[in-house]
Amino acid sequence: MNARILVFVATTYTLSIALGLVVGLTGGHESRFIGLGYLTMFFPAIAVLALRFAMNERLRIRWNSFPLRYAPLALFLIPAVMHSVMLSVTIAFERGLPWQAWLTPQADGLYHTPDQRGWGILTACGLTARIAINAVVGLIIVSMLAFFEEVGWRGWLLPRLADRIGIRPAIIVVATIWGLWHIPFALSGISYIEAIPSAVVAVIAPLGTIGVGLVLGWLWVRTESIWIVALTHGSLNNWGQYAFKYMQFTRAPDALVAAAGSLALLVLGALLVTQGLASEAPDKRLPSAPGR
């Protein structure tokens, strides 16, 4: 494998393990350093910058590429698949959707939201507006952070691997490397899911992440757009389990619901990579990396 690729992977993994140790050894999800978890999304871009200065490695991204026809897929494909499967599992156990109590209007006909949300007492329209604003603002912020990850994984690494091993194998390898890269975050408590042990999260989450990586790789090959894959990544992080932010399980096993979502993403990604690229000529699907 090319030395630059090895340096990139080694740098991203070293940073992830180092931060995982800092957080994990100082209290996990309750660590005073837990806020540093946001830095994880900058690590791939940092690795690219290191290569830029150490090895004069160039980054070739078509910054003006944003095919609008793919925007609906970027926004809704992953959240729709996750919710359709995870909500079905939830309903099977809960015999319905277990919305949190404050989402039911009180005797005055108003919604008394929790103090920690800072929303106050709202009408139905006010509550709808608050949830919508929360979803849109969250998507924008998270997509901006996801951009830095995608610069490294899809914008830099994927084209270089594709030059050497082919497009489909490259998508699979990058998705796998990316998925396993998240394990230190799960074990340390950076990627914390309440009611699911960290060791279980470290098994379930990477599987779903690999599935997402396959979807992102497929989108990158189709669009060559860093903005589309960043938006897709942002929709996963902010909207992927959005409904569950407003639920309280009583019967449904959290780990089973999460595993169902991860499996659905893995199946989706596998279908797109194996079936969604069959009709395209390899030399027209991906921009060449420097030095090809």
N, C-alpha and C positions, 0 to 999 in steps of 0.2 A: 504494500500500500504506500502511496505517496507520502513523503516525509511531512509535507504541509498538513495533510489530512490527519496524520497521527498527532502532530502538534496541536491542531485544533481540538481534537477529541480529548487529548490529555489535559489541555488547559481547562476546558469546560468541566471535565470530571473532577479535576483537582479543586477548582473553585467550589463546585457543588458539595464535595465531601468536606472541604474545610469549613464552609458555612454550616453544614449539617452538624459537624462536631461542635462548633461554637454554640449553636442553639440547643442541640441535644444534651450537652454536658452542663448547661446552665438552666435546665428546667423544662426543656421541650416547648410545647405550645404555650407554656406559662413563663418562658424565659423573658428576661428584660430585653433580650436582643431579638425577639421574635419579629420586630418590625423590619429587621434586615432581610427578611424573607423576600421582600420586593426586589432586592438586588439580584435574585436568581435570574430574573428575566433579562438582565443586562449581560449576563455572563457570556452568551454566545457572541454578542457584538464585541465584547471586550477581547475575546479570543481572536476575532477577525482583525481588530485593531492591532493586537500584538503581532499577528502575522504580517500586517501591512508595514509595520515599522521594522520588524526583525528580518523579514524575508522579502520585503518589497512586493508583497502579494496584493494584487489588485482585486477590487470588488466590482463585478459587472452586473448591475441590476438595472432593468428598464424602469426608471422611476416614473415615467409618464404612462405606464400601462395600468389601466383600470377598466377592464371590459364590464360594462354595466349589466350585461345579461347574466353574469355570474354572481352579482351582488345578492340576489335572493337566496342562492345556494349558500353563499358565505354567511348570511345572517341566520338562516332558518333550518338548513339541512341537519346539522348536528343536534341543535336543541330539539327539533321535531322528533328525530329518531330516539334520542335519549328519553324524552318525556313520554312518547308513545309506549315504550317498553317499561320504563320505571313506574309510570303511573298505573299501568296494567297490573304489575306485581303488587303495588301498594293497595290497589282496590281489592285484589284477591285476598289479601290478608286483613285489611281494615274494613272490608265491606262498604267502602266509600272512600272519599278523600278527607283525611283528618286535618282540616284547616285549624289553625290556632284560634283560640277562643275569641280574641279581639277582632277577628274578621267577621264576627256576628254582631249585628247592631244591638245596642242596649235598649232599655225601655224608652229612652228618649228618641230612638230612631237613628242615633248617631254611633259612629265607630270610635271607641276609646282606645287609641293606640298605646303601646307600651312607652313608658317614659324614656327608655333608652333610645328609641327611634327619634324622639323629638318632633313628632308630627302633630301631637295634640289630639283634639277631638275633631272628627271630620264627618262631613256628609259623604254619601256614596260617591258623588262626583269628585269630591275632594280627595277621597281615598284612592279612587281610580287614577286621578292625576298624579298623586304622590308616587304610586307604584310605577306608573309609566315614566315619570321623570327619573326615578331611581334606576329603571332599566336602561334608559337611553344614556344617561350620564355615566352609569357604570360601564356600559358597552364602549363608550368613547375612551374612557380612561384605561380600561383593561386592554383595548385594542392598541392603544399607543404603547403600552408596556410590551405587549406581544410582538409588536413590530421589531423590537431589538432581538427577541429570540429568533424570529423568522429571518432576519438578516443573516444570522449564522447558520441555522439548520437548513432552511430551504434556499435562501439566497446564495449562500457560499458553499456549503457542504454538498448538497444534492447534485448540482451540476458537475462538480468535480468527480464525484463517485460515478455518476452516470457516464462520463467520458471513459471510465476504466472498466466498469462491469456491466453497463447497460442500464436502461431507464427503470424497468421494473425491479431488478435486484437492488438498484440504488435507492429507490423509494422504500423498499422493505428494510434495507440496512439502516438508513437514516432514521426511519420510524422506530426501529428497535433500539438504536443507540440513544435516541431522544427519550424513549419510554424508560429505559433503564437508568438514564441520567436523573430521573425523578425519585429513584429509590431513597437516596440520602435525605431528601426532603420529607418523605413519608416517615422514615424511621426516626428522624430527629424531632418531628412534631411541627415542622414548617407547613407541611400539607396535612393539616389536622382535620379529621372528621369525627365529630362528637359521637360517642357510643360505638365506635369501631376501633379496636386496638391498632396501634401503629404498625405492628407486624402484618396484620391483615390488609391494611391500607397499602403497605409496601408490595403486596401481591396483586391486589385488585387494580389499583390506580395505574400501574405501568401497562397493564393489558389494555385498558381503555385508552391510555395515551398512545400506545403503539397503533391502535385502530385510528385514532385521530391523526397520527402522523401519516398513515396511509392516505387518508382523505386529503390532508394538506399537500402531500406529495402529488396526488392526482390533480388537485387544483393548480398547483404550481406548474406542472407540465402543460396543463390545458391553457393557462392564462399567462404564464411568465410574469405574474403580477405580485409584487411583494405586498401591495395594499390588500389584495383579495385574501391572501393567506393570513395576513395579520388580522383582518376583520373576522375571518373564520375562527382563528385562534381566540380572538376576543369574545366572539359569540359563545364559544365553548365555555370559557372561563366564567363569563358573567350570566349567560342564559342557559347553559347546559343543564343545570339543576335548579332553575329559577323558581319554579313552583314550590320546591321543597324548602325554600327559605321561609315559607309561610305555613308550614305543616308541623305537626307534632305527632310522631308515631306512637301508637300504643300496642300494636300487635305485629306490624311488619318488621322483620329483621333488617336493620339498617345495612348490614353487610350484604345481604341477599339482594336488596334493591340496588345498591351500588354495583354489585357484580353483574346484575342484569344489564345495567347501563353500559358497563365496560364491554361485555360480550356483544351487545348490539353494535357498538362502535367498531369492534374488531371485525364483525361480519360485514358491516357497511364498507369499511376500508378495503377489506379483501375483495369484495365484489367490484368496487370501483377500479382497483388496480388490475384485477385479472380480466375484467370485462370492459372497462371504460376506456382502455387505451388500445384495444385490439386493432382498430381500423386506421391508426395513425402511423405514418412513417417515422422511424426513430430519429432521423436527422432533422426533422421539422418540429420536434416537440420540446426541445430544450436548448437554451442558449449555450454556446460553447464557453467553457472555462478558459482562462488565460493559459497559454502554453499547450493548447490542444494540438 
